[in-house]
Amino acid sequence: MTEVLKTADEIFMREALALAEHAATLGEVPVGAVVVQNGVVIGRGFNQPITSRDPTSHAEIVAQRSPFGVDAMLPSHSTAARAWSDPSTATRMCSILF
């Protein structure tokens, strides 16, 4: 049997899926997200508005707020805003709902 090589996107999507599964075990809507810049995960998050009692705690927001998230790694809020709005930048977000 030959070994199947995974692309970077597949690896990141699998990580987002694992985060979504964790959210489901907590009774949250199963959504996970990773923020990737230059091939490195810089933020991780999963839905947690119920357990955190914070209605803004969606997976993408949590990933951005995480200690190694976009705000911590990028030099300014304007750069972060461009990364979120411009899909051609080096920062990508994978979000999964299953």
C-alpha distance (Angstrom), angle and dihedral (degrees) to the residues before:
residue distance angle dihedral
M1 . . .
T2 3.80 . .
E3 3.75 121.3 .
V4 3.78 114.1 -111.7
L5 3.78 112.9 -133.3
K6 3.77 115.9 -145.4
T7 3.77 123.7 -141.4
A8 3.78 119.0 -126.3
D9 3.80 90.0 -108.2
E10 3.81 90.6 55.2
I11 3.80 90.7 51.2
F12 3.81 91.5 50.0
M13 3.81 92.2 46.4
R14 3.82 90.6 50.6
E15 3.78 89.4 52.9
A16 3.82 90.1 50.6
L17 3.82 88.7 49.9
A18 3.80 91.4 51.4
L19 3.81 89.4 51.8
A20 3.82 89.8 49.2
E21 3.80 90.2 52.0
H22 3.80 89.5 51.8
A23 3.81 89.9 52.1
A24 3.81 89.3 52.5
T25 3.81 91.7 53.6
L26 3.81 87.7 56.9
G27 3.80 92.5 51.5
E28 3.78 93.6 -105.4
V29 3.80 127.3 130.9
P30 3.83 102.0 -83.8
V31 3.79 103.9 -110.9
G32 3.80 125.3 134.7
A33 3.79 130.7 -178.6
V34 3.78 139.1 -170.6
V35 3.79 126.8 -168.3
V36 3.81 112.7 -145.1
Q37 3.79 127.3 -167.2
N38 3.81 122.3 179.4
G39 3.80 90.8 -14.5
V40 3.81 94.8 -52.5
V41 3.81 125.9 109.5
I42 3.80 105.7 -123.0
G43 3.80 98.2 169.1
R44 3.80 138.8 27.8
G45 3.76 131.4 -174.1
F46 3.77 147.1 153.8
N47 3.79 133.5 -161.1
Q48 3.80 111.0 -78.8
P49 3.81 110.5 152.6
I50 3.83 91.3 124.9
T51 3.80 99.3 48.0
S52 3.81 94.7 37.9
R53 3.81 93.5 41.4
D54 3.79 86.8 -133.8
P55 3.81 115.0 122.6
T56 3.82 90.7 -158.5
S57 3.82 93.6 59.5
H58 3.78 96.4 106.0
A59 3.81 116.6 149.9
E60 3.81 95.5 -104.2
I61 3.80 92.9 49.1
V62 3.81 92.9 46.6
A63 3.81 90.1 49.8
Q64 3.79 90.2 52.0
R65 3.81 92.2 47.1
S66 3.81 94.9 46.6
P67 3.81 116.7 114.9
F68 3.80 91.2 -102.5
G69 3.79 94.7 36.6
V70 3.77 132.4 123.0
D71 3.80 96.0 -80.4
A72 3.81 92.0 52.9
M73 3.80 95.2 46.9
L74 3.79 104.8 38.4
P75 3.79 120.5 73.4
S76 3.81 100.0 -126.6
H77 3.78 144.7 9.8
S78 3.79 89.8 -111.8
T79 3.82 89.6 57.5
A80 3.80 90.0 48.3
A81 3.80 90.6 49.9
R82 3.81 90.8 51.9
A83 3.80 90.8 49.1
W84 3.80 90.9 54.2
S85 3.77 95.5 45.7
D86 3.81 102.3 36.5
P87 3.81 115.0 65.5
S88 3.80 91.1 -167.9
T89 3.82 92.6 69.2
A90 3.78 122.1 99.1
T91 3.80 91.7 -107.1
R92 3.78 115.0 89.5
M93 3.76 130.8 177.9
C94 3.78 124.8 -151.5
S95 3.77 114.8 -160.1
I96 3.79 123.8 179.4
L97 3.77 132.9 -167.9
F98 3.77 116.1 -177.4
